[in-house]
Amino acid sequence: TLRLVEELRANPPALAGDDSKAFCDFGAGGAENVLAIRRGNRVQIGHAWREADTARAIGKFITLFREHDLKAEDIEGDADGMGVVFIDLMSENGWPIRRFHGGQPARNSKVYSNRSAELWYEARRMIEKREIILPNDQTLIGQLTSRKGWANSKGLLCLESKEDMRKRGLASPDRADAVLGAMIGAIPGLTPARFEYERVFVSRPSDAFGFFDRKMMRRGQLLW
């Protein structure tokens, strides 16, 4: 995946599109709070910071929403764990942003184990095809290229858990989660449509989510 990211950085696509989407990843203490913003096919990290105080972190997010001229309907946030507290309080303060539940069943449940796996693998395809412009952020690149992925016993693609990443001495991939969350929706192929797609199978964990043992083409219906 590092090769794919480097190739994308060296030869990005032309700027296209004018829609907007933002994604919030909430630190809830030790991890980073991250706001990623996509305009068309370009994604940027609006801000990444650490803040142990939940109220202050929420206030900072709302200030950033205003600074970047965002609307609540264009913003999505990680609603798992402490994220639900952040999103509930944002809603009480006039920002009813949309909720992303990574642990819920994938929209394409015949391929992916849950929504987080679907997000990471579909975004990986966009990177491979050079359909998106990524920020030049070394922390982000490190996170994108260090998470493992494999097929489980049911043949569904899944991701290494954050707990297992910590056991390997890796931090939570907060910037990657936010950037990938903002990416989805940038390409028409990720909206409901019938198209040729590449289904990927692996028999063991890969050192990076973008490299796999073998590939098989099939016609299918994806729900993104």
N, C-alpha and C positions, 0 to 999 in steps of 0.2 A: 504494500500500500504506500510506503514511502516513495517508491518510484512513481506511482500514479499521481501522488500529490505534487511531487517535484515537477513532473511533466505538465501538470495543470498550471502550476505557478509559472513555469517557463513559457507556456503557450496558452494563455487564458482565452476564452471565447470573447467575441465582441459583446459589448454592453447591450442588453436587450431587455425589453419589458418595462412597465412602469407601475406594476402592482407592488404592494408592500406587505410584509409580514414580520412580526417580531416574536421572539421566544425568550422566556425567562427561565433560568435555572436557579433555584434558590439554595443558598449555602447552608442556612439553618445552623449557624455557629462556625465550625471550623473550615468548611469548604468555601469555595468562591460563590458569590452571587454574580450571575452573568446575564446581560441583556444583549442578544444578537439581533441584528436588524437586516432584513433583505429588502432591497429595492430592485425590482426586476430580477435579473440573474446575478446580482452582486450581493454578497453577504459581508457584513462588517460586525465587529464586536463593539457595540456602543459603549460598554463599560464592563469591567470585571473587577470586583473588589471583595474584601472580607469585612464582615460586620456581624458581631455576635448578638447585637441587640436587634430583635425582630422588627420592632416598631421603626427604628432608624433605617433598617434595610428597606422596608416597605416605602417609607418616605422617599428614599433615594430612587427607588424604582419609579415612583410616580413622577418625581422631578424629571427623570430621564425620559419618560413617556412624553411629557410636555415639551421638553427641549427638542426631541426628535419629531415632534408633530405627529404622534401616533394616536390612533383611535383604539378604543377597547376591543372592538370587533376584529382588529388586525393583530391582536396580541394573544399568544397562547403561553401557558405556563405549566410547569411540571406539578401536577396535583397529587402526586404520591407522597407519602410520609408527611413531613412538615410543610410541604408545598401547599396542602389544603388550607393550612392556617394563613399563609401568606395571601392566597387567592381570596379566601373569605374576607379577610380584612381589607384587601384592595377593593372588593366589591362594595363593602360598607362605606368606602371612601370615594365612591363614584367611578370605579374602574372594574366593571364586571368582565374581566378577561376570560378567554376560553380555557378549558381544562384539558390537559393531556395526561392520560393514565397509561404509563408505559407497561404496567403489568397486566392490562386488559388483553383479551384475545385480539390478535391481529385482524385487520380488515381482510387480508388474504390468509385465512387460518389454515389453508391447505399447504402453505409454504413456510410460514413464520410461526414461532412459538408464542410471541406476544407482540404488542405494539412497538416496544423498544427495539426488538430485533428487526422488525419491519422497517422502522425508521432508519436504523444504521445501514442495513443492507441496500435499501432503495437509494439512500444518499450516496452510498459507495458506488452504485451504478452511475449516478450523475457525475461523480468525480472521474470515474473511468472514461466516460464519454466526453469529458471536458465541457459540460453544459453549465457550469457554475463558476463564478469568480470568488475565490476564497481570500480571506484576509491573510496578510503575511505575518503570522503570529506563531512563533516557535513552540510556545506552550500548547497551542491548538494542534499543531502538526504532530507533536509528540503524543498527544492524547488520541488523535485519529489513528495513529499507526501502532498503538500498543495494546489495544483491546483484542482479545481472542474471540473466535467464533467457530462454531461447528454445528453439525446436525445431531439432534438428540435421537433416542431410541425409536421415536415415531417418524423420523426423517424430516423433522421440522428444524429450520435454521434458528439458532439461538445465540445469545451473547454471553460472554463471561460476566458473572455478577460483579458488582462493585466490591463486595466483600472479598471475593477471590482475587480481585485486582489488588486490594490492600495487602493481602497475604504475600503478593509478589513485590510489595514495596512501592506500588503505584498509587498515585492520588486519584481521587474521583475525577472522571473526565467531564468536568462541568462545562468548560468552554466548548468541547466537542458536542455535548448534548444540546447546548443552546444553538450552536451554529447549524447542526444538522436539523434541529427542529424548525429553524427559520427557513432552511432550504426547501423543505417539502412544500409543494404548491407552485414552485417556480417554473416547472416544466409541464406542458400539457399532458405528456405521457404518464404523469403520476396522478391524473384525475381518472375517474371511472371510464374505461375504454377497453376495447379488445385490441390487443396488439401482440406482436412477437416479443417474447421476453426470454431472458436467460435464467433458467433455474439452476442453482448451484448446489452441489452436494459435497459434504466433506465427511470423512470417516474419523477424523481426530482433530483436536484443536489446532487452529492455525495461529501462527505467531502474530498475524495481523488480520483484521476482519476482511480485507480485500483479496487475500490469496486463498485459492481453493485447490483441491486435488483433481477434480474433474468437472466438466461442464456438460450440460445437456440442453439443447434447444427444444422448446415445445411451444405450442400455441396455448394461451391461457387468458383468463380474465382476472386482471388485478383490480382491486378496489381503490387504489390511489390513482 
